[in-house]
Amino acid sequence: MGEGHGMKRMKDPRHTLLLVDDETTNLQVLRHTLQSDYRLLFAKDGQTALDLVRSDRPDLILLDIMMPGLSGYEVCKALKQDPCTTAIPVIFVTALSEAANERQGLDLGAVDYISKPFNPHIVQARVRTHLSLVQAREVRETRLQIVQCLSTAAEFKDNETGLHVIRMSHYARILALAVGYSERAADDLLHAAPMHDVGKIGIPDAILRKPGRLTEEEWMIMRQHTVIGARIIGNHPSGLLRMAATIALNHHEKWDGSGYPNALAGEAIPHMARIVALVDVFDALTSGRPYKPAWSVEEAQALIRCESGKHFDPELATAFMDHIPDILRIREHWADAGENADAPARGNSHSSDAGA
């Protein structure tokens, strides 16, 4: 019962709702309630609903439970099992009111319940709320894609591999959870950490790819990648990009104040940047590169202990050591091809702190 799906979708910028109910009267009530604000599709049974979802991808579904053939529960279960439709919010519309019925629907993945008979204001408010959540998720996903694209761009400029940023980002998440970050905040750090060296895009290749040690003048230029990175990401009031900019600017600051670009010390260094500083150095040391062999894990641990209270936040250094088994599982899973991780240390990176 759709209405010219492809062409209509192109011409009508409004959100699309799929209304599913075997009672025509109920569909008419919902139509009068919602038609002025949304593009509407209609289905009177579960199979038709599934066909419409797959052909037209509505933004939200209002779904009756008690229908002939497939029940609303079965339709919802099918939608949530399909990766292509699992993110579409489903609101059950039903005369059933017992708590067990609501619990069953929510366990299947529905986001809300609306009881019959309909209150138009409640229907409109619930639809607006859940569509706004969809938009917020889409904005977050778009920002995440931007972060990932810029991180990839930085990799093309550097000697590091894509696996380096994957490993250190997962190390950062482990360490964040260990010191009390929420799951959401730790996930944000996981996604922001790959942006830490995006400023290297602005560093000349002759310096960035130099196989030997840098001169002092070259080091002055190299250290600007922190400032350049923060400028590339930009100034954001909150969220993932603000975190990424903060990390890019501050991940070479040191606990004792001897880092760059602003010689911050101790608690003045943003906590997320302290986490990235530690995990970035650990992965840089334990990874082989054209200009240096890999250090052993034991050697890298010894350096972190030695630098606790100097380069690294002592609390984070301790927490990192306590979670070495988790770190090593990530390291093994995302190992560079052909890398001998336990080769003895010989020489060093052209960076003075191994994570530049």
Secondary structure, 3 states (H helix, E strand, C coil): CCCCHHHHHHHCCCCEEEEECCCHHHHHHHHHHHCCCCEEEEECCHHHHHHHHHHHCCCEEEEECCCCCCCHHHHHHHHHHCCCCCCCCEEEEECCCCHHHHHHHHHCCCCEEEECCCCHHHHHHHHHHHHHHHHHHHHHHHHHHHHHHHHHHHHHHCCCCHHHHHHHHHHHHHHHHHCCCCHHHHHHHHHHHHHCCHHHHHCCHHHHCCCCCCCHHHHHHHCCHHHHHHHHHCCCCCHHHHHHHHHHHHCCCCCCCCCCCCCCCHHHCCHHHHHHHHHHHHHHHCCCECCECCCCHHHHHHHHHHHECCCECHHHHHHHHHCHHHHHHHHHHCCCCCCCCCCCCCCCCCCCCCCC
